[in-house]
Amino acid sequence: MTQVVLTCGPAGAGKSTYARRLEREGFVRLSFDETAWAAGHREHPLPPDVAAEVHAGLQRRLAESVGRGEDVVVDTSFWSRASRDAYRAALAPLGVELVVHLLATPRDVVLARLGDRRGTSPHDVVVPPDLAARYLDGFETPTPDEGPLVTVLTATHGGTPDGEGQPFRRTAAVALVDGGRVLLGRRTAAKTWFPCLWGLPGGHVEPGETVLETAVRELREELDVVVDPTDARPVARVDGPDYSMDVLVAERWHGTVRNACPREHDELRFVTVEEARGLELIDGDVLVRVLQAVLAAAAQRGAASSSSTRRTR
């Protein structure tokens, strides 16, 4: 199925860098800033009529790409719900559901990046401090009730102790939710990637696999449970120096969770966010924010009901 991603975040959040990474993964990238720059516009915000014209052109190109069956990422701020809804409405006749990828970049990082801009390229447009503050204060953060939402976080540590000479790895992980708890596993000391640390079950995306196929396979191999693909949905993504991790959430599964692959984990545990904070986590602060996004998405889908109504044995 064709995927359409809207990057979402204020100026300086890292949307263009993220969109280029998706482009390397096979997406067609459509950039608002590059289109405006090519038309001679060097200052932001653009006049409303000019911005509307740029968006109309992007939507035409988006429809053409979707018609060819291409995966597409639209790179602009999508700072308001109205702007996101406009693209939803444009795609509705094509039967494609877009996913918003929210760049959850801290305010201080955003302001520091904007302060370094010099106006040399489409992605280096100068944003004065007062305008930057207005952008941040006026940003309408998307929530799961609006539609499919993926929270994008940046990890500072690589997957291996030294990180030198390691190939980039694309991985998939699944958050099994039982009430207000999420399943974590402690990786064995023998693991090359993140040994002895707690994380979500999952693994590397093999050639020819989709993220969803990887997730379903890894759950079966590691936990001896089966998740129907329709019961798993994307909720977060972590981008590290030498890996990316797409996180899906599932509240329903077939079977009883057990440690079916002891070489991967030496312990499994359902934990709350607060309990997770007391564990040695993979990229601790980042994983905590992933768990918060997971539980927010689960709560939105009514996952607070009793586990007996969510799980089948």
C-alpha positions as CSV (number, residue, x, y, z in Angstrom):
1,M,0.0,0.0,0.0
2,T,1.2,3.5,-0.9
3,Q,2.6,5.4,2.1
4,V,2.2,9.2,2.4
5,V,4.1,10.9,5.2
6,L,3.8,14.5,6.3
7,T,6.7,15.8,8.3
8,C,5.5,18.0,11.1
9,G,7.4,20.4,13.4
10,P,8.5,24.0,13.7
11,A,11.4,25.5,11.7
12,G,14.6,24.0,13.0
13,A,13.1,20.7,14.1
14,G,15.1,18.6,11.6
15,K,12.3,17.9,9.2
16,S,14.4,18.2,6.0
17,T,17.2,16.0,7.3
18,Y,14.5,13.4,8.3
19,A,12.8,13.7,4.9
20,R,16.1,13.0,3.1
21,R,16.6,9.9,5.2
22,L,13.2,8.7,4.1
23,E,14.2,9.5,0.6
24,R,17.2,7.2,0.9
25,E,14.7,4.5,2.0
26,G,12.8,4.9,-1.3
27,F,10.3,7.7,-0.7
28,V,9.7,10.5,-3.2
29,R,10.5,13.8,-1.3
30,L,8.4,16.9,-2.0
31,S,9.8,20.0,-0.3
32,F,7.9,23.2,0.3
33,D,11.1,25.2,1.1
34,E,12.9,24.0,-2.0
35,T,9.9,24.8,-4.2
36,A,9.6,28.3,-2.7
37,W,13.3,28.9,-3.0
38,A,13.3,27.9,-6.7
39,A,10.6,30.5,-7.3
40,G,12.8,33.2,-5.8
41,H,11.4,33.5,-2.3
42,R,14.2,34.0,0.4
43,E,12.2,35.1,3.4
44,H,9.6,33.4,5.6
45,P,6.7,33.4,6.2
46,L,5.6,33.6,2.6
47,P,2.6,35.8,1.8
48,P,-0.6,33.7,2.1
49,D,-1.4,33.7,-1.6
50,V,2.2,32.6,-2.4
51,A,2.1,29.8,0.2
52,A,-1.2,28.6,-1.1
53,E,0.2,28.4,-4.6
54,V,3.2,26.4,-3.4
55,H,0.9,24.0,-1.5
56,A,-1.3,23.6,-4.6
57,G,1.7,22.6,-6.7
58,L,2.9,20.1,-4.0
59,Q,-0.6,18.6,-3.8
60,R,-0.7,18.1,-7.6
61,R,2.7,16.4,-7.5
62,L,1.7,14.3,-4.6
63,A,-1.4,13.1,-6.4
64,E,0.7,12.2,-9.4
65,S,3.2,10.2,-7.3
66,V,0.4,8.4,-5.5
67,G,-1.2,7.5,-8.9
68,R,2.1,5.9,-9.8
69,G,2.1,3.9,-6.6
70,E,5.1,5.7,-5.1
71,D,5.7,6.3,-1.4
72,V,5.9,10.1,-0.7
73,V,7.1,12.3,2.1
74,V,6.0,15.9,2.1
75,D,8.5,18.2,3.8
76,T,7.1,21.3,5.4
77,S,6.1,22.4,8.9
78,F,2.4,21.5,8.9
79,W,2.3,23.6,12.0
80,S,-1.6,23.7,12.2
81,R,-4.2,21.1,12.2
82,A,-5.9,23.0,9.3
83,S,-2.8,22.6,7.2
84,R,-2.7,18.8,7.9
85,D,-6.5,18.4,7.2
86,A,-6.1,20.2,3.9
87,Y,-3.8,17.4,2.7
88,R,-6.0,14.7,4.2
89,A,-8.9,16.2,2.2
90,A,-6.8,16.3,-1.0
91,L,-5.8,12.6,-0.6
92,A,-9.3,11.3,0.4
93,P,-10.5,10.8,-3.2
94,L,-7.4,8.7,-3.8
95,G,-8.2,6.3,-0.9
96,V,-4.8,6.9,0.8
97,E,-4.5,7.6,4.5
98,L,-1.5,9.8,5.3
99,V,0.6,9.5,8.5
100,V,1.9,12.6,10.3
101,H,5.5,12.2,11.5
102,L,6.0,14.6,14.4
103,L,9.7,15.7,15.0
104,A,9.7,16.0,18.8
105,T,12.8,18.2,19.0
106,P,13.4,20.1,22.2
107,R,12.8,23.9,22.1
108,D,16.4,24.8,23.0
109,V,17.7,22.6,20.2
110,V,15.4,24.3,17.7
111,L,16.3,27.8,18.8
112,A,20.1,27.0,18.7
113,R,19.7,25.6,15.1
114,L,17.8,28.6,13.9
115,G,20.4,30.9,15.5
116,D,23.0,29.3,13.3
117,R,21.2,30.0,10.0
118,R,22.8,32.2,7.4
119,G,20.3,32.2,4.5
120,T,22.5,30.2,2.1
121,S,20.0,27.5,1.0
122,P,16.3,26.6,1.1
123,H,16.9,24.8,4.4
124,D,19.0,27.7,5.9
125,V,16.4,30.5,5.7
126,V,17.1,33.0,8.4
127,V,14.4,33.1,11.1
128,P,14.8,36.0,13.6
129,P,14.6,35.2,17.3
130,D,11.2,36.8,17.8
131,L,9.7,35.0,14.8
132,A,11.2,31.7,16.0
133,A,9.5,32.2,19.3
134,R,6.2,32.9,17.6
135,Y,6.6,29.8,15.5
136,L,7.2,27.6,18.5
137,D,4.4,29.2,20.6
138,G,1.9,29.0,17.8
139,F,2.7,25.4,16.8
140,E,-0.4,23.1,17.1
141,T,1.0,19.7,18.2
142,P,-0.9,16.8,16.5
143,T,-2.5,14.2,18.7
144,P,-3.5,10.6,18.0
145,D,-7.2,11.5,17.8
146,E,-6.4,13.5,14.7
147,G,-5.3,10.5,12.7
148,P,-2.3,8.2,12.4
149,L,0.7,9.8,14.2
150,V,4.3,8.8,14.5
151,T,6.6,10.5,17.0
152,V,10.1,10.9,15.6
153,L,13.0,11.0,18.2
154,T,16.7,11.3,17.8
155,A,19.1,9.0,19.6
156,T,22.6,10.1,20.4
157,H,24.2,6.7,20.9
158,G,24.9,4.1,18.2
159,G,23.8,0.5,18.4
160,T,27.3,-0.9,19.2
161,P,29.8,0.1,21.9
162,D,32.2,1.8,19.5
163,G,30.0,2.3,16.5
164,E,33.0,2.3,14.2
165,G,32.7,0.5,10.9
166,Q,29.2,-0.7,11.5
167,P,26.7,-0.7,8.6
168,F,23.5,1.3,9.0
169,R,20.7,-0.9,10.3
170,R,17.0,-0.4,9.8
171,T,15.1,-2.1,12.6
172,A,11.5,-2.6,13.8
173,A,10.2,-3.0,17.3
174,V,6.8,-3.7,18.8
175,A,5.3,-2.4,22.0
176,L,2.8,-4.9,23.4
177,V,0.5,-3.0,25.7
178,D,-1.3,-4.6,28.7
179,G,-3.3,-1.9,30.4
180,G,-0.9,0.8,31.4
181,R,2.2,-1.4,30.9
182,V,4.5,-2.1,28.0
183,L,6.6,-5.2,27.5
184,L,10.4,-4.7,27.6
185,G,13.2,-7.3,27.3
186,R,16.7,-7.2,28.8
187,R,19.1,-8.0,26.0
188,T,21.7,-10.6,26.8
189,A,25.4,-9.8,27.3
190,A,26.2,-11.7,24.1
191,K,24.4,-9.2,21.9
192,T,26.5,-7.0,19.8
193,W,23.9,-4.3,19.7
194,F,22.9,-2.7,23.1
195,P,24.1,-5.6,25.3
196,C,22.6,-5.9,28.8
197,L,20.1,-3.0,28.2
198,W,16.3,-3.0,28.3
199,G,14.4,-2.3,25.1
200,L,11.4,-3.3,23.0
201,P,11.3,-6.7,21.3
202,G,12.2,-6.5,17.6
203,G,15.0,-6.9,15.2
204,H,16.6,-6.0,11.9
205,V,14.4,-5.5,8.8
206,E,15.6,-8.1,6.3
207,P,15.9,-7.4,2.6
208,G,12.5,-7.6,1.0
209,E,10.6,-7.2,4.3
210,T,8.4,-4.3,5.3
211,V,8.6,-3.0,8.8
212,L,5.2,-4.6,9.6
213,E,6.4,-8.0,8.3
214,T,9.5,-7.7,10.4
215,A,7.5,-6.9,13.5
216,V,5.2,-9.8,13.1
217,R,8.1,-12.2,12.5
218,E,10.1,-11.0,15.4
219,L,7.2,-11.4,17.9
220,R,6.7,-14.9,16.7
221,E,10.3,-15.8,17.0
222,E,11.1,-14.0,20.3
223,L,7.9,-14.2,22.2
224,D,5.9,-17.1,20.6
225,V,2.9,-14.8,20.0
226,V,1.1,-13.9,16.9
227,V,-0.1,-10.4,16.1
228,D,-2.5,-9.9,13.2
229,P,-1.1,-7.2,10.9
230,T,-4.3,-5.2,11.3
231,D,-3.7,-5.0,15.0
232,A,-0.3,-3.4,14.8
233,R,0.1,0.3,13.9
234,P,3.1,2.7,13.7
235,V,3.5,5.0,16.7
236,A,7.1,6.2,16.9
237,R,10.5,6.2,15.2
238,V,14.0,6.6,16.6
239,D,16.8,7.7,14.4
240,G,20.3,7.0,15.7
241,P,23.8,7.5,14.3
242,D,23.9,4.0,12.8
243,Y,20.3,2.7,13.0
244,S,16.7,3.6,12.7
245,M,13.9,1.9,14.7
246,D,10.3,2.0,13.6
247,V,8.0,1.3,16.6
248,L,4.6,-0.3,16.3
249,V,2.0,-0.7,19.1
250,A,-0.3,-3.7,19.6
251,E,-2.9,-4.3,22.3
252,R,-4.1,-7.7,20.9
253,W,-2.2,-10.8,20.3
254,H,-2.7,-14.6,20.1
255,G,-0.8,-16.8,22.6
256,T,1.0,-16.3,25.9
257,V,4.1,-14.2,26.1
258,R,7.2,-16.2,26.9
259,N,10.9,-15.9,26.3
260,A,11.1,-18.1,23.2
261,C,14.5,-17.0,22.2
262,P,16.9,-16.8,25.3
263,R,19.8,-15.8,23.2
264,E,18.0,-12.5,22.6
265,H,16.7,-11.6,26.1
266,D,17.4,-13.0,29.5
267,E,14.3,-11.4,31.1
268,L,10.9,-10.0,29.9
269,R,8.8,-7.7,32.0
270,F,5.7,-5.6,31.6
271,V,6.4,-2.1,33.0
272,T,4.9,1.3,33.5
273,V,6.8,4.4,32.4
274,E,7.9,5.1,36.0
275,E,9.1,1.5,36.4
276,A,11.0,1.7,33.1
277,R,12.8,4.8,34.4
278,G,14.4,2.5,37.0
279,L,15.9,0.2,34.4
280,E,19.0,0.5,32.3
281,L,17.3,1.4,29.1
282,I,18.6,1.7,25.5
283,D,19.1,5.4,25.1
284,G,17.1,5.9,28.3
285,D,15.4,9.3,27.9
286,V,14.5,8.5,24.3
287,L,13.0,5.2,25.1
288,V,11.0,6.7,27.9
289,R,9.5,9.2,25.4
290,V,8.7,6.3,23.1
291,L,6.9,4.5,25.9
292,Q,4.9,7.7,26.6
293,A,3.9,8.0,22.9
294,V,3.0,4.3,22.9
295,L,0.7,4.6,25.9
296,A,-0.9,7.8,24.6
297,A,-1.7,6.1,21.3
298,A,-3.0,3.0,23.1
299,A,-5.2,5.1,25.4
300,Q,-6.7,6.9,22.4
301,R,-7.7,3.5,21.0
302,G,-9.5,2.5,24.2
303,A,-6.7,0.3,25.4
304,A,-7.5,1.1,29.0
305,S,-10.2,-1.6,29.0
306,S,-9.4,-4.9,30.7
307,S,-6.8,-7.2,29.1
308,S,-9.4,-10.0,28.8
309,T,-11.2,-7.9,26.2
310,R,-8.1,-7.0,24.3
311,R,-6.2,-10.3,24.2
312,T,-7.1,-13.7,22.8
313,R,-5.4,-16.9,23.9
